[in-house]
Amino acid sequence: MLCAAPFIKRIGESKLRHKCSLEFANLALTEKKTQMKTPEILEFLLASGIVLEAASHGIFEIVSLCLKHFPELMWDENFTKELMKEVVSGRHVELFRLVNAHHIPYLTNDTWTKHGLMKAVTEWSPRCATLDVSGAVFLMQRELQWYKVLEDTSDPSSKSLVLLEDPLTERRRKTYWEVFVEQRQDLFKEAGQWMKNTSSTCSIVATILITVSFATALKIPGGNDSSTGIPIFLKKGSFAVFAVADALALFSSVTATLMFLAILTSHYTIEDFLHSLPRKLILGLSFLFLSLAFILVAFGSALTIILSEQLQWIYIPITLLAAFPVVLFTILHLPLWVEMVESTYWPRLHRRMKKIWT
């Protein structure tokens, strides 16, 4: 507790500084509105580049405050275009949602602006690796989401060619997609290797669960009647739980194995990291978790069947012990599963934000 106290104190101090900074910025903007006329303030903000500098560093709160106090900034075409380029270049999701909360016609109708945005999203730089994205797979998926979002807002002519640096050269002009793929080859290889390693490891675990659940079905607890072949404990309620759980464990582990094999045998194109591979991994992890839970339920039911007559309280410790691996697996793998589900089915880049300025 003593070791954790300084760390907690630093977090509290950091949050307090953040809150005070926002309040100070809000008061400063409010004071400016009382001392200066709106055109003068707009000229100051545009000339100083404060808002663009905040956007380049991804400081959502400062940009949001400026647009809330002075929505007239969005009427300046050059400012809005530069703001959008900074947002796209830095991969600032919340700022992108903030700007898109208000429909800006010249961002989608101007051909040169769309060319500039497509060029910004195809270029790879260390700024693209934001702290809110963990791992090469999620980063690759986020990059594809950025590209698709901007590609969908442009017409075919604006996404077909990239301007050459030297117009006198006779080299073939590359499409934005070709440039996008070329600049992310290292990231693509790293993401593919992670996906293969994860799928290979999980498929081994799923195969072990298949073996265990199948062997358990052949050797039922208590055995069979020698004359009829009917299980001895067939009429016990615990036996029904055992049979159903073991069957579900077998089916779930087989399905998980098939999902992981589908990942391992995939063609691994760069577009597969947008939906195909993440969805297969989500299904594989889901069925792997279910198979583990079912096999533990079957194991606990089998022990209860055998020991319940002598130790009637045995189901309590068995339940607690069986729940421990399930809880441990959940703690270790649930964050990965949740992040992948959110990134695949409900990415923040596609969520709409209400207008905060009028």
C-alpha positions in Angstrom: 0.0 0.0 0.0 2.9 2.4 0.8 4.5 1.6 -2.6 1.3 2.3 -4.4 0.5 5.6 -2.7 3.1 7.8 -4.5 1.9 6.4 -7.9 -1.7 7.1 -7.1 -0.7 10.6 -5.9 1.0 11.3 -9.2 -2.0 10.2 -11.1 -4.2 12.5 -9.0 -1.8 15.4 -9.5 -1.7 14.8 -13.2 -5.5 14.8 -13.5 -5.7 17.9 -11.4 -3.2 19.8 -13.7 -5.2 18.6 -16.7 -8.5 19.9 -15.2 -6.9 23.2 -14.2 -5.4 23.7 -17.6 -8.7 23.2 -19.3 -10.4 25.6 -16.9 -7.7 28.2 -17.5 -8.0 27.8 -21.3 -11.8 28.2 -21.0 -11.5 31.3 -18.9 -8.9 32.8 -21.3 -11.1 32.3 -24.3 -14.1 33.7 -22.4 -12.0 36.8 -21.4 -10.9 37.3 -24.9 -14.5 37.4 -26.1 -15.2 40.2 -23.7 -12.1 42.2 -24.6 -11.8 41.8 -28.3 -14.2 41.7 -31.2 -14.8 38.3 -32.9 -13.0 39.2 -36.2 -9.9 40.2 -34.2 -9.9 37.0 -32.2 -10.4 34.9 -35.3 -7.5 36.7 -37.0 -5.3 36.1 -33.9 -6.2 32.3 -33.7 -5.6 31.8 -37.4 -2.4 33.8 -37.5 -0.9 32.3 -34.4 -1.7 28.7 -35.4 -2.6 27.7 -31.9 -5.5 25.5 -32.9 -3.5 23.8 -35.7 -0.6 23.2 -33.2 -3.0 21.7 -30.7 -4.5 19.5 -33.5 -1.0 18.3 -34.6 -0.4 17.0 -31.0 -3.8 15.5 -30.7 -5.0 17.8 -27.9 -8.7 17.3 -28.4 -9.8 19.5 -25.5 -8.1 22.7 -26.7 -9.4 22.3 -30.3 -12.9 21.5 -29.0 -12.9 24.6 -26.7 -11.7 26.9 -29.6 -14.4 25.6 -31.9 -17.0 25.8 -29.2 -16.3 29.5 -28.4 -15.5 30.5 -32.0 -17.4 28.2 -34.5 -16.7 30.8 -37.1 -13.2 29.2 -37.5 -14.8 26.5 -39.5 -16.0 29.0 -42.0 -12.3 29.6 -43.0 -11.7 27.2 -45.9 -7.9 27.2 -45.6 -8.0 26.7 -41.9 -10.4 23.8 -42.1 -8.3 22.1 -44.8 -5.1 22.4 -42.8 -6.9 21.2 -39.7 -8.2 18.1 -41.5 -4.7 17.3 -42.8 -3.2 17.6 -39.4 -5.9 15.3 -38.0 -5.4 12.7 -40.7 -1.6 12.8 -40.6 -1.5 12.3 -36.8 -4.3 9.7 -36.9 -6.3 11.6 -34.2 -9.6 9.7 -34.1 -11.4 12.0 -31.7 -10.5 15.1 -33.6 -11.6 13.5 -36.8 -15.0 12.7 -35.3 -15.1 16.3 -34.0 -14.5 17.9 -37.4 -16.9 15.4 -39.1 -19.7 16.3 -36.6 -20.3 19.3 -38.8 -20.8 18.8 -42.5 -18.2 20.8 -44.4 -19.0 20.7 -48.2 -15.6 21.9 -49.5 -13.8 19.0 -47.7 -15.7 16.5 -49.9 -16.3 18.5 -53.0 -12.8 20.0 -53.6 -10.7 17.7 -55.7 -7.3 19.0 -54.5 -8.4 18.8 -50.8 -9.3 15.1 -51.3 -6.0 14.5 -53.0 -4.2 16.0 -50.0 -6.2 13.9 -47.5 -5.6 10.7 -49.5 -1.9 11.5 -49.7 -1.8 12.2 -45.9 -3.5 8.9 -45.1 -1.2 6.8 -47.4 2.0 8.2 -45.9 3.5 6.2 -43.0 5.3 7.9 -40.2 5.9 7.2 -36.5 3.0 9.5 -35.7 0.7 6.9 -37.1 1.6 4.5 -34.2 -0.7 6.1 -31.6 -0.6 5.0 -27.9 -4.3 3.9 -27.9 -3.5 1.1 -30.4 -1.7 -1.9 -29.0 0.0 -4.4 -31.3 0.7 -4.6 -35.0 -2.6 -6.3 -35.8 -4.7 -3.5 -34.3 -2.5 -0.9 -35.9 -2.8 -2.5 -39.3 -6.5 -2.6 -38.9 -6.7 1.0 -37.8 -4.7 2.1 -40.8 -7.0 0.3 -43.1 -10.0 1.9 -41.4 -8.5 5.3 -41.9 -7.9 4.6 -45.6 -11.4 3.2 -46.2 -13.0 6.2 -44.5 -11.3 8.7 -46.6 -11.6 6.6 -49.7 -15.3 6.4 -49.3 -15.6 10.2 -49.2 -13.8 10.7 -52.5 -14.7 10.0 -56.1 -12.9 7.4 -58.2 -10.8 10.0 -60.0 -9.3 11.4 -56.8 -8.2 8.0 -55.5 -6.8 6.6 -58.7 -3.5 8.4 -59.1 -0.7 10.0 -57.0 1.0 13.0 -58.3 4.7 12.4 -59.2 7.4 14.4 -57.5 9.0 14.9 -60.9 6.4 15.3 -63.7 9.1 14.8 -66.4 9.8 11.2 -65.4 8.1 8.5 -67.4 7.5 6.2 -64.5 4.0 4.8 -64.1 1.9 6.7 -61.7 1.0 4.6 -58.7 -2.4 4.5 -57.1 -2.9 5.6 -53.5 -3.6 2.0 -52.6 -0.2 0.8 -54.0 1.6 3.5 -52.1 -0.3 2.6 -48.9 0.6 -1.1 -49.2 4.3 -0.4 -50.1 4.9 1.8 -47.0 3.4 -0.7 -44.6 5.2 -3.9 -45.6 7.1 -4.2 -42.3 3.9 -3.6 -40.3 2.1 -6.1 -42.5 4.7 -8.8 -41.9 4.7 -8.2 -38.2 0.9 -8.4 -38.0 0.9 -11.5 -40.1 3.5 -13.2 -37.9 1.6 -12.3 -34.7 -1.6 -13.7 -36.1 0.0 -16.9 -37.2 1.7 -17.4 -33.8 -1.4 -16.7 -31.9 -3.5 -19.0 -34.0 -1.0 -21.8 -33.9 -0.8 -21.7 -30.1 -4.5 -21.5 -29.7 -5.1 -24.4 -32.1 -2.8 -26.6 -30.1 -4.9 -25.9 -27.0 -8.1 -26.5 -28.8 -6.8 -29.8 -30.1 -5.9 -30.9 -26.6 -9.4 -30.1 -25.5 -10.8 -32.1 -28.4 -8.8 -35.1 -27.3 -9.8 -34.8 -23.6 -13.5 -34.3 -24.3 -13.6 -37.2 -26.8 -11.8 -39.5 -24.4 -14.1 -38.5 -21.6 -17.1 -39.3 -23.7 -15.8 -42.9 -24.2 -14.9 -43.4 -20.6 -18.0 -42.1 -18.7 -17.9 -41.9 -14.9 -19.0 -45.1 -13.2 -18.9 -47.1 -16.4 -21.7 -49.0 -18.1 -23.9 -51.9 -17.1 -22.2 -55.1 -18.3 -25.5 -56.7 -19.6 -27.3 -53.7 -21.1 -24.5 -51.3 -21.8 -26.5 -48.4 -20.2 -24.5 -46.0 -18.0 -24.8 -46.9 -14.3 -25.4 -43.3 -13.2 -27.7 -42.5 -16.0 -30.6 -41.5 -13.7 -28.5 -39.0 -11.7 -29.0 -35.3 -12.5 -25.2 -34.8 -12.5 -24.8 -37.3 -15.3 -27.0 -35.2 -17.6 -24.9 -32.2 -16.8 -21.8 -34.2 -17.6 -23.1 -35.5 -20.9 -24.3 -32.1 -22.2 -21.2 -30.2 -21.0 -18.8 -32.8 -22.6 -20.7 -32.7 -25.9 -20.7 -28.9 -25.9 -17.0 -28.9 -25.1 -16.3 -31.2 -28.0 -18.3 -29.2 -30.5 -16.8 -25.9 -29.2 -13.2 -27.1 -29.4 -13.7 -28.5 -32.9 -15.2 -25.2 -34.1 -12.3 -23.2 -32.5 -9.8 -25.4 -34.2 -11.5 -24.9 -37.5 -11.4 -21.1 -37.0 -7.7 -21.1 -36.2 -6.9 -23.4 -39.1 -8.8 -21.0 -41.4 -6.5 -18.2 -40.1 -3.3 -20.3 -40.6 -4.4 -21.3 -44.2 -5.5 -17.8 -45.2 -3.8 -16.0 -48.1 -2.9 -13.1 -45.8 -3.6 -10.1 -48.1 -3.4 -6.7 -46.4 -7.1 -6.2 -46.7 -7.8 -9.4 -44.7 -6.7 -7.5 -41.6 -9.7 -5.2 -41.8 -12.5 -7.7 -41.2 -11.7 -11.3 -42.3 -8.8 -12.3 -40.0 -10.0 -10.4 -36.9 -13.5 -11.9 -37.1 -12.0 -15.4 -37.4 -9.8 -14.8 -34.4 -12.8 -13.5 -32.4 -14.8 -16.6 -33.1 -11.8 -18.8 -32.4 -11.1 -17.3 -29.0 -14.9 -17.3 -28.2 -15.3 -21.0 -28.9 -12.0 -21.8 -27.2 -13.2 -20.1 -24.0 -16.5 -21.9 -24.2 -14.8 -25.3 -24.7 -12.6 -24.7 -21.7 -15.6 -23.7 -19.6 -17.6 -26.8 -20.7 -14.8 -29.2 -20.2 -14.3 -28.0 -16.6 -18.1 -28.3 -16.0 -17.9 -31.9 -17.3 -14.9 -32.6 -15.1 -16.7 -31.2 -12.0 -19.9 -33.2 -12.8 -17.9 -36.4 -13.1 -16.2 -35.9 -9.8 -19.6 -35.0 -8.2 -21.1 -38.2 -9.6 -18.4 -40.4 -8.2 -17.9 -38.7 -4.8 -21.4 -37.3 -3.9 -22.6 -40.4 -2.1 -19.6 -40.4 0.4 -19.0 -36.6 0.4 -22.3 -34.7 -0.1 -20.5 -31.3 0.2 -17.9 -32.1 -2.5 -19.7 -30.1 -5.2 -18.8 -26.8 -3.4 -14.9 -27.0 -3.6 -15.2 -28.7 -7.0 -17.2 -25.7 -8.3 -14.7 -23.2 -6.8 -11.7 -25.0 -8.2 -13.3 -25.4 -11.6 -14.1 -21.7 -11.8 -10.5 -20.7 -11.1 -9.1 -21.6 -14.6 -12.1 -20.0 -16.3 -11.6 -16.8 -14.3 -7.9 -16.8 -15.0 -8.4 -17.4 -18.7 -10.9 -14.5 -18.7 -8.6 -12.1 -17.0 -5.7 -12.9 -19.3 -7.5 -13.0 -22.6 -10.7 -10.9 -22.2 -8.9 -7.5 -22.8 -7.6 -8.8 -26.2 -11.0 -10.2 -27.1 -12.8 -7.0 -26.1 -10.4 -4.8 -27.9 -10.7 -6.9 -31.1 -14.5 -6.9 -31.0 -14.6 -3.2 -30.5 -12.1 -2.5 -33.1 -13.7 -4.8 -35.7 -17.5 -4.2 -35.1 -17.6 -0.8 -33.5 -14.5 1.2 -34.3 -14.3 4.7 -32.8 -13.4 6.1 -36.2 -16.9 5.3 -37.5 -18.9 6.6 -34.5 -20.7 9.8 -34.9 -20.2 12.7 -32.5 -22.9 15.3 -31.8 -22.2 18.8 -32.8 -20.7 20.8 -29.9 -20.9 24.2 -31.6 -23.8 26.0 -33.1 
